[in-house]
Amino acid sequence: MKNLIAERLTPWQLPVLSGILIGTSYIPFPPWAALFCFVPLWLFWNRQTRLKHVFLGGLLTSFVFTLIGFNWVTYTLHEFAHLPWPLAVVGMILYALLAHLFVPLAGMLWFWGRSRFAWNDRLSLALMAMITVLCEAYSLTLFDWNFGYSWYGAGAPIFHWAEIIGFKGISALTLLANLPLYWAWVRRREIRGKMLLASVSVVFALLNFGGLWLKNRLPEPDASLNALLVQASIENSEKLAAELGKGFRQEIFKRYITLTDQALEAHKDKKIDMALWPETAFPAILGPEFIDQEYPSALRAYLHERQLPLITGAYGYDLLKRLPTNSLFVLDKDGELLPAHYSKTILLAFGEYIPGEETFPQIRQWLPETGQFARGKGPSELLTWNGFKIGAQICYESLFPEFSRELAGHGAEFIVNATNDSWYGAWQEPYQHMYMTMARGVEFRIPVLRVTNTGISTVSLASGEILERSPIYRPWSGLYEVRYRKNPEPTFYQRGFWLVPVLLWSSLAVLLVVGWFSRNRHPDR
């Protein structure tokens, strides 16, 4: 009886094992199992004869790794949605069930194809890997993560290949490495299996040496700026009260100027080209129509007196749509508001808009407390001041390579990212979001200046080096000398942005064609 129970339980431990390997290989963990984390799940899939079991195995894997790698969603539901902790835990469980359905979807597509076309073992496994890679690359997730970021978080030089194939390309290579390691495990007692393991190790080492070569061949910067980052660590309750006009505006404004003054005093012997305040840091509406109101006037007077240029997050107002905007504004050293500003384009669902509201306006009546913001025009132009060409991003817009590619295409010399991560806790998300933001600087080889409300505020250079990092949930300021290139050359990834998707889809097509002709040659299989 005991042997029978063990026989039944052991196969289902494989998807759980994959979930643990994946979840503990993503930031802030090192990617210790990234090259073989899907092997247990694939072993499980390959033994199944029923579609339901393939689906449930994939769902079990995604459920486990989501609980491990993204458990900060529980804190977010409590802090952002104001759910009691028990309901937040229930919400986390539902999120873990639904967030990464690309895993069971990949298994179902593969199983259907194997059943329908009777692929041989080698072709079947190759297609299993390729379908998993493509499902991961095109998955619809709230937090657009991938395995490429893990190598950056660990400091492995392989991340420098992002300037050639992007972090999504590195992620695809990571997942594809699971295929030879699958065979190495299956044939672990044979010399062939040992040779496969050695081959993967050699290729991985060569890719890391190649990453160092890519870094060392970067051209030297020919310009620099001194940027002062200010992180006031304002509590969410205070920000919300200020946004609703219920106080705290004066206190928030005072904290920012006090912290900025302390930094100016500490660095009075240095020239400061600009100060940066985070997303919605300024506690009032900015814009030409509001510049003479109390807080904009006070800000203008403060900057004029200190002769300090400022880029700050603040609420703007779209006069045509009659809605507020989440924006970045530039004020010169005399406190004058420059006409060009950027408004956030990729809005947060159920935080800054309600999906489907334009088609079904009555949804707004069901969720009256949900924010309603106008979208910006996208990365269609740069912010400029004193000759600087500045690419603007707000919060998780940094997670989308195509967004930063447009900024680089317009000639951005560096990117300024303003963020408020105070809704997510101090454990995983601040580190995940930071590396995912800084990754754009590696792909396009331009510095990224990231200023946040509660951390992590920092600067990454074109080399991928991340400078001093702010503490989390503490008031802080830091002055950075940021070296960059005027008129930076486009990277290979910027020019060949669609190369990796084309290669992946072409490889899938070739494998399917091979399977088709193989089936026609052996119709009795």
C-alpha positions in Angstrom: 0.0 0.0 0.0 2.8 2.4 0.9 4.5 1.7 -2.4 1.3 2.3 -4.3 0.8 5.7 -2.5 4.4 6.7 -3.3 3.9 5.7 -6.9 0.9 8.0 -7.2 2.4 10.9 -5.4 5.8 11.0 -7.0 4.8 12.2 -10.5 2.9 15.2 -9.1 5.9 16.2 -7.1 7.6 17.1 -10.4 5.4 20.1 -11.2 5.8 21.3 -7.6 9.6 21.0 -7.9 9.6 23.0 -11.1 7.5 25.7 -9.3 10.0 25.8 -6.5 13.0 26.0 -8.9 11.5 28.8 -10.9 10.3 30.8 -7.9 13.6 30.6 -6.2 15.5 31.6 -9.4 14.0 35.0 -9.8 15.0 38.3 -8.2 15.8 38.7 -5.3 17.0 35.1 -5.4 20.0 34.2 -7.6 19.2 32.3 -10.8 20.7 29.1 -9.5 18.2 26.8 -11.2 17.2 28.9 -14.2 18.9 26.6 -16.7 17.0 23.5 -15.6 13.9 24.7 -13.7 11.5 23.5 -16.4 13.0 20.0 -16.6 10.9 18.4 -13.9 7.7 19.8 -15.4 8.7 18.6 -18.9 9.4 15.2 -17.5 6.0 15.1 -16.0 4.3 16.3 -19.2 6.1 13.8 -21.3 4.7 10.9 -19.2 1.1 12.0 -19.4 -1.6 10.5 -21.6 -4.5 12.9 -20.7 -4.8 16.6 -21.5 -6.3 17.3 -18.1 -3.2 16.1 -16.3 -0.9 18.2 -18.5 -3.0 21.3 -17.7 -3.1 20.6 -14.0 0.6 20.0 -13.9 1.3 23.3 -15.6 -1.1 25.1 -13.4 0.5 23.6 -10.3 3.9 24.8 -11.4 2.7 28.3 -12.1 0.8 28.5 -8.9 3.8 27.5 -6.8 6.3 29.9 -8.5 3.9 32.8 -8.3 3.4 32.3 -4.6 7.2 32.2 -4.1 8.2 35.0 -6.5 5.3 37.4 -6.4 3.9 37.1 -2.9 4.2 40.9 -2.5 0.8 41.0 -4.3 -0.7 40.2 -0.9 0.8 43.3 0.6 -0.4 45.3 -2.4 -4.0 44.1 -2.1 -3.9 45.1 1.6 -2.2 48.5 1.0 -3.6 49.6 -2.4 -7.0 47.9 -2.4 -7.5 48.3 1.3 -8.5 44.6 1.7 -8.3 43.0 5.2 -5.3 40.6 5.4 -7.5 37.4 5.1 -9.1 38.7 1.9 -5.7 39.8 0.6 -4.4 36.3 1.1 -7.4 34.9 -0.8 -6.7 37.5 -3.5 -3.1 36.3 -3.7 -4.2 32.7 -4.1 -6.5 33.7 -7.0 -3.7 35.7 -8.5 -1.3 32.8 -8.3 -3.9 30.6 -10.1 -4.5 33.1 -12.9 -1.3 35.2 -13.3 0.9 32.9 -15.3 -1.4 30.7 -17.3 1.2 30.6 -20.1 2.6 27.5 -18.4 -0.5 25.3 -18.6 -1.3 26.8 -22.0 2.1 25.8 -23.4 1.5 22.2 -22.1 -1.9 22.0 -23.6 -0.7 23.3 -27.0 2.2 20.8 -27.0 0.0 17.9 -25.9 -2.6 18.6 -28.6 0.1 18.8 -31.3 1.8 15.6 -30.1 -1.6 13.7 -30.1 -2.7 15.1 -33.4 0.5 14.8 -35.4 2.3 11.9 -33.6 5.6 13.7 -33.3 8.6 11.5 -32.5 10.3 11.9 -29.2 13.1 14.3 -30.2 10.8 16.5 -32.2 8.2 16.4 -29.5 10.7 17.7 -26.9 12.0 20.4 -29.2 8.5 21.6 -29.8 7.7 21.4 -26.1 10.6 23.8 -25.4 9.9 26.1 -28.3 6.2 26.4 -27.4 7.0 27.1 -23.8 9.5 29.9 -24.8 6.9 31.5 -27.1 4.1 31.3 -24.5 6.4 32.9 -21.9 7.4 35.6 -24.3 3.8 36.6 -25.2 2.2 35.9 -21.8 -0.3 38.5 -20.5 0.9 39.3 -17.0 0.5 42.2 -14.7 4.2 42.3 -14.1 6.1 41.7 -17.4 9.0 39.7 -16.0 11.4 37.2 -17.6 14.4 35.1 -16.8 16.8 37.5 -18.4 16.5 39.9 -15.5 17.7 37.3 -13.1 21.1 37.2 -14.6 21.3 41.0 -14.3 20.2 40.8 -10.7 23.0 38.2 -10.1 25.6 40.3 -11.9 26.4 37.5 -14.4 28.1 39.1 -17.4 25.7 37.2 -19.7 23.3 40.1 -19.2 25.4 42.3 -21.5 24.0 40.3 -24.5 20.8 42.4 -23.9 22.3 45.0 -26.2 22.1 42.4 -29.0 19.0 40.4 -28.2 17.3 42.2 -25.3 16.5 40.6 -22.0 13.6 38.7 -23.6 16.2 37.1 -25.9 18.3 36.2 -22.9 15.2 34.7 -21.3 14.5 32.6 -24.4 18.1 31.3 -24.4 17.7 30.4 -20.7 14.6 28.5 -21.3 16.0 26.7 -24.4 19.0 25.6 -22.3 16.5 23.5 -20.3 16.1 21.2 -23.4 19.7 19.8 -23.5 19.7 19.6 -19.7 16.5 17.6 -20.0 18.3 15.1 -22.2 21.4 15.2 -19.9 19.2 14.1 -17.0 17.4 11.4 -18.9 20.8 10.0 -20.1 22.7 10.9 -17.0 24.2 7.4 -16.8 25.5 7.5 -20.4 28.5 9.3 -21.7 26.2 11.3 -24.0 24.4 12.8 -21.1 27.6 13.9 -19.5 28.7 15.4 -22.7 25.5 17.4 -23.0 25.9 18.7 -19.5 29.5 19.7 -20.3 28.5 21.4 -23.5 25.9 23.5 -21.8 28.4 24.5 -19.2 31.0 25.5 -21.8 28.5 27.5 -23.8 27.3 29.3 -20.7 30.9 30.2 -19.8 31.6 31.5 -23.3 28.4 33.6 -23.2 29.6 35.2 -20.0 33.1 35.9 -21.4 31.4 37.3 -24.5 29.3 39.6 -22.2 32.5 41.0 -20.6 33.8 41.6 -24.1 30.7 43.5 -25.0 31.0 45.6 -21.9 34.7 46.4 -22.5 34.1 47.5 -26.1 31.7 50.3 -25.1 32.8 53.7 -26.2 33.9 56.1 -23.5 31.3 58.7 -22.3 31.9 62.2 -23.6 29.6 64.2 -21.3 28.3 64.2 -17.7 25.7 65.7 -15.4 25.3 65.9 -11.7 21.9 64.8 -10.6 20.4 65.1 -7.1 17.8 62.4 -6.4 15.4 63.1 -3.5 13.4 60.3 -1.9 11.1 61.7 0.8 9.3 58.4 1.7 5.8 59.8 2.0 3.3 57.4 3.6 0.4 56.3 1.3 -2.2 57.6 3.8 -0.6 61.1 3.6 -0.4 61.0 -0.2 -4.0 59.9 -0.5 -5.2 62.6 1.9 -3.3 65.2 -0.1 -4.7 64.0 -3.4 -8.2 64.2 -2.0 -7.6 67.7 -0.7 -7.8 66.6 2.9 -4.6 68.0 4.2 -0.9 67.0 4.3 0.0 69.1 1.2 2.0 71.6 3.2 3.7 68.8 5.2 4.6 66.9 2.0 5.9 70.0 0.2 7.9 71.0 3.3 9.5 67.6 3.5 10.7 67.7 -0.1 12.2 71.2 0.1 13.8 70.5 3.5 15.4 67.3 2.3 16.5 69.0 -0.9 18.0 71.9 1.1 19.9 69.5 3.3 21.3 67.9 0.2 22.3 71.2 -1.3 24.0 72.1 2.0 25.9 68.8 2.0 27.0 69.3 -1.6 27.4 73.1 -1.6 30.9 72.8 -3.2 29.5 71.0 -6.2 27.5 72.1 -9.2 24.1 70.4 -9.5 22.6 70.2 -13.0 19.2 69.1 -11.9 17.2 67.7 -8.9 14.8 64.8 -9.4 11.6 64.2 -7.3 9.6 61.0 -7.8 6.2 60.1 -9.2 3.4 62.5 -8.0 5.9 64.0 -5.4 4.6 67.5 -5.8 1.4 67.6 -3.8 -0.6 69.9 -6.2 -1.5 70.2 -9.9 1.1 71.6 -12.1 0.7 73.1 -15.6 0.6 76.6 -17.2 -3.0 77.1 -16.1 -2.1 76.5 -12.4 1.3 78.1 -12.1 0.0 81.1 -10.1 -1.7 79.0 -7.5 -0.4 78.6 -4.0 1.9 75.6 -4.2 3.2 76.1 -7.8 4.0 79.7 -6.9 5.9 78.5 -3.8 7.8 75.9 -5.8 8.8 78.5 -8.4 10.0 80.9 -5.7 12.0 78.2 -4.0 13.7 77.1 -7.2 14.5 80.6 -8.2 16.1 81.4 -4.9 18.3 78.3 -5.0 18.9 78.5 -8.8 18.0 74.8 -9.0 16.5 73.1 -12.0 14.0 70.4 -11.1 12.2 67.4 -12.8 9.3 66.4 -10.6 6.4 64.0 -10.8 3.1 65.8 -10.3 -0.5 65.7 -11.3 -1.4 67.6 -14.5 -4.7 68.2 -16.1 -5.9 67.4 -19.6 -8.2 70.2 -20.6 -9.7 68.4 -23.5 -10.6 65.2 -21.6 -11.2 67.1 -18.4 -9.2 64.5 -16.4 -6.1 64.6 -14.3 -2.8 63.2 -15.6 0.1 61.5 -13.9 3.0 63.6 -15.3 6.6 64.7 -15.3 7.4 68.4 -15.4 10.6 70.3 -16.0 11.2 73.6 -14.2 14.4 75.6 -15.0 16.8 77.2 -12.5 14.5 80.3 -12.2 11.5 78.1 -11.4 9.9 78.7 -14.8 7.8 75.8 -16.0 9.0 74.6 -19.4 6.1 74.0 -21.9 6.9 70.4 -22.7 6.0 67.8 -20.1 5.3 64.1 -20.2 2.1 62.3 -19.1 1.9 58.6 -18.2 0.6 56.5 -21.1 0.6 53.0 -19.8 -1.8 53.3 -16.9 -2.3 51.0 -14.0 -5.5 48.9 -14.3 -7.9 49.5 -11.4 -5.6 52.1 -10.0 -5.6 54.8 -12.8 -8.4 53.5 -15.0 -11.0 50.8 -15.1 -10.7 48.3 -18.1 -13.8 48.4 -20.3 -15.1 51.7 -18.8 -15.3 53.5 -22.1 -17.6 50.8 -23.5 -19.5 50.2 -20.3 -19.6 53.4 -18.3 -21.7 51.9 -15.6 -18.7 50.1 -14.3 -17.5 53.4 -12.8 -20.6 53.3 -10.5 -19.5 50.0 -9.1 -15.9 51.1 -8.5 -16.3 54.8 -7.7 -13.0 55.1 -5.7 -10.9 53.9 -8.6 -8.7 56.6 -10.2 -9.6 58.0 -13.6 -6.7 59.5 -15.5 -6.2 60.7 -19.0 -3.5 58.9 -21.0 -0.5 60.7 -22.4 0.7 60.7 -26.0 3.3 58.0 -25.4 7.1 58.3 -25.9 6.6 60.6 -28.9 9.0 63.3 -27.8 11.8 64.0 -25.3 12.0 66.4 -22.4 14.8 68.9 -22.9 16.6 71.4 -20.8 20.0 73.1 -21.1 20.9 70.9 -24.0 20.0 67.6 -22.2 17.9 65.1 -24.2 15.8 63.3 -21.6 13.7 60.2 -22.1 10.8 60.3 -19.6 9.1 57.2 -18.0 6.7 56.9 -15.1 6.6 53.8 -12.9 6.2 50.5 -14.7 6.4 52.0 -18.2 10.0 50.9 -17.8 9.0 47.3 -18.1 8.2 47.6 -21.8 11.3 47.5 -24.0 9.4 49.0 -27.0 8.6 52.1 -25.0 12.3 52.8 -24.2 13.2 51.9 -27.8 11.1 54.8 -29.0 12.8 57.1 -26.5 16.2 55.9 -27.7 15.1 56.4 -31.3 14.3 60.0 -30.6 17.9 60.5 -29.4 17.5 60.2 -25.6 20.9 60.6 -23.9 19.6 59.2 -20.7 16.2 58.1 -19.2 14.6 59.6 -16.1 12.2 57.2 -14.4 9.9 58.5 -11.6 8.2 55.8 -9.5 6.2 55.2 -6.4 6.6 51.7 -5.1 5.2 52.3 -1.7 2.2 49.9 -2.4 4.4 46.8 -2.6 6.3 46.3 0.6 10.0 46.0 1.2 10.7 42.3 0.3 10.7 41.4 -3.4 9.0 44.0 -5.6 11.4 46.9 -5.0 14.3 44.8 -6.2 12.5 43.2 -9.1 11.2 46.5 -10.3 14.6 48.2 -10.0 16.4 45.6 -12.1 13.7 45.6 -14.7 13.9 49.3 -15.0 17.7 49.5 -15.2 17.6 46.7 -17.8 16.4 49.2 -20.4 19.7 51.1 -20.0 21.7 47.9 -20.9 19.5 47.2 -24.0 20.0 50.7 -25.4 23.3 51.6 -23.7 22.1 54.8 -22.0 22.1 55.7 -18.3 18.8 55.4 -16.3 18.1 57.7 -13.4 15.4 56.2 -11.2 13.9 58.3 -8.4 11.2 56.7 -6.2 9.1 57.7 -3.2 10.2 54.9 -0.9 13.1 53.2 -2.7 15.0 51.9 -4.5 16.3 55.1 -6.0 19.6 54.8 -7.9 21.4 55.4 -11.2 22.6 52.8 -13.7 25.2 53.7 -16.3 25.4 52.5 -20.0 27.7 49.7 -18.9 24.9 48.3 -16.7 26.8 49.3 -13.5 24.3 50.3 -10.8 25.6 53.0 -8.5 24.7 53.6 -4.8 21.2 52.4 -4.0 18.9 54.2 -1.6 17.5 52.5 1.5 13.9 51.4 1.5 11.2 53.3 3.3 13.6 56.0 4.6 14.0 59.7 3.6 17.2 60.0 1.6 19.0 62.0 -1.0 22.0 61.2 -3.3 24.1 63.2 -5.7 25.3 61.3 -8.7 27.8 62.1 -11.4 26.3 60.5 -14.4 28.6 60.0 -17.4 26.9 59.5 -20.8 27.4 60.0 -24.5 26.0 62.8 -26.5 24.2 61.4 -29.5 24.6 57.8 -28.5 24.8 55.2 -31.3 21.8 52.8 -31.6 22.5 49.3 -30.3 22.0 46.2 -32.4 18.9 45.4 -30.3 17.5 48.8 -31.1 18.0 48.4 -34.8 17.0 44.7 -34.9 14.2 44.8 -32.4 12.2 42.1 -34.1 15.1 39.7 -34.8 14.5 37.4 -31.8 10.7 37.0 -32.3 11.3 36.3 -36.0 13.9 33.7 -35.1 11.7 32.0 -32.5 8.6 31.9 -34.7 10.7 30.7 -37.7 12.2 27.9 -35.6 8.7 26.9 -34.5 7.6 26.9 -38.1 10.5 24.8 -39.2 9.9 22.2 -36.5 6.2 22.0 -37.4 7.1 21.5 -41.1 9.6 18.8 -40.1 6.9 17.1 -38.1 4.4 17.3 -40.9 6.7 15.7 -43.5 7.8 13.1 -41.0 4.2 12.2 -40.4 3.5 12.0 -44.1 6.5 9.7 -44.6 5.2 7.4 -41.9 1.4 7.6 -42.1 1.0 4.4 -40.1 2.6 5.9 -37.0 
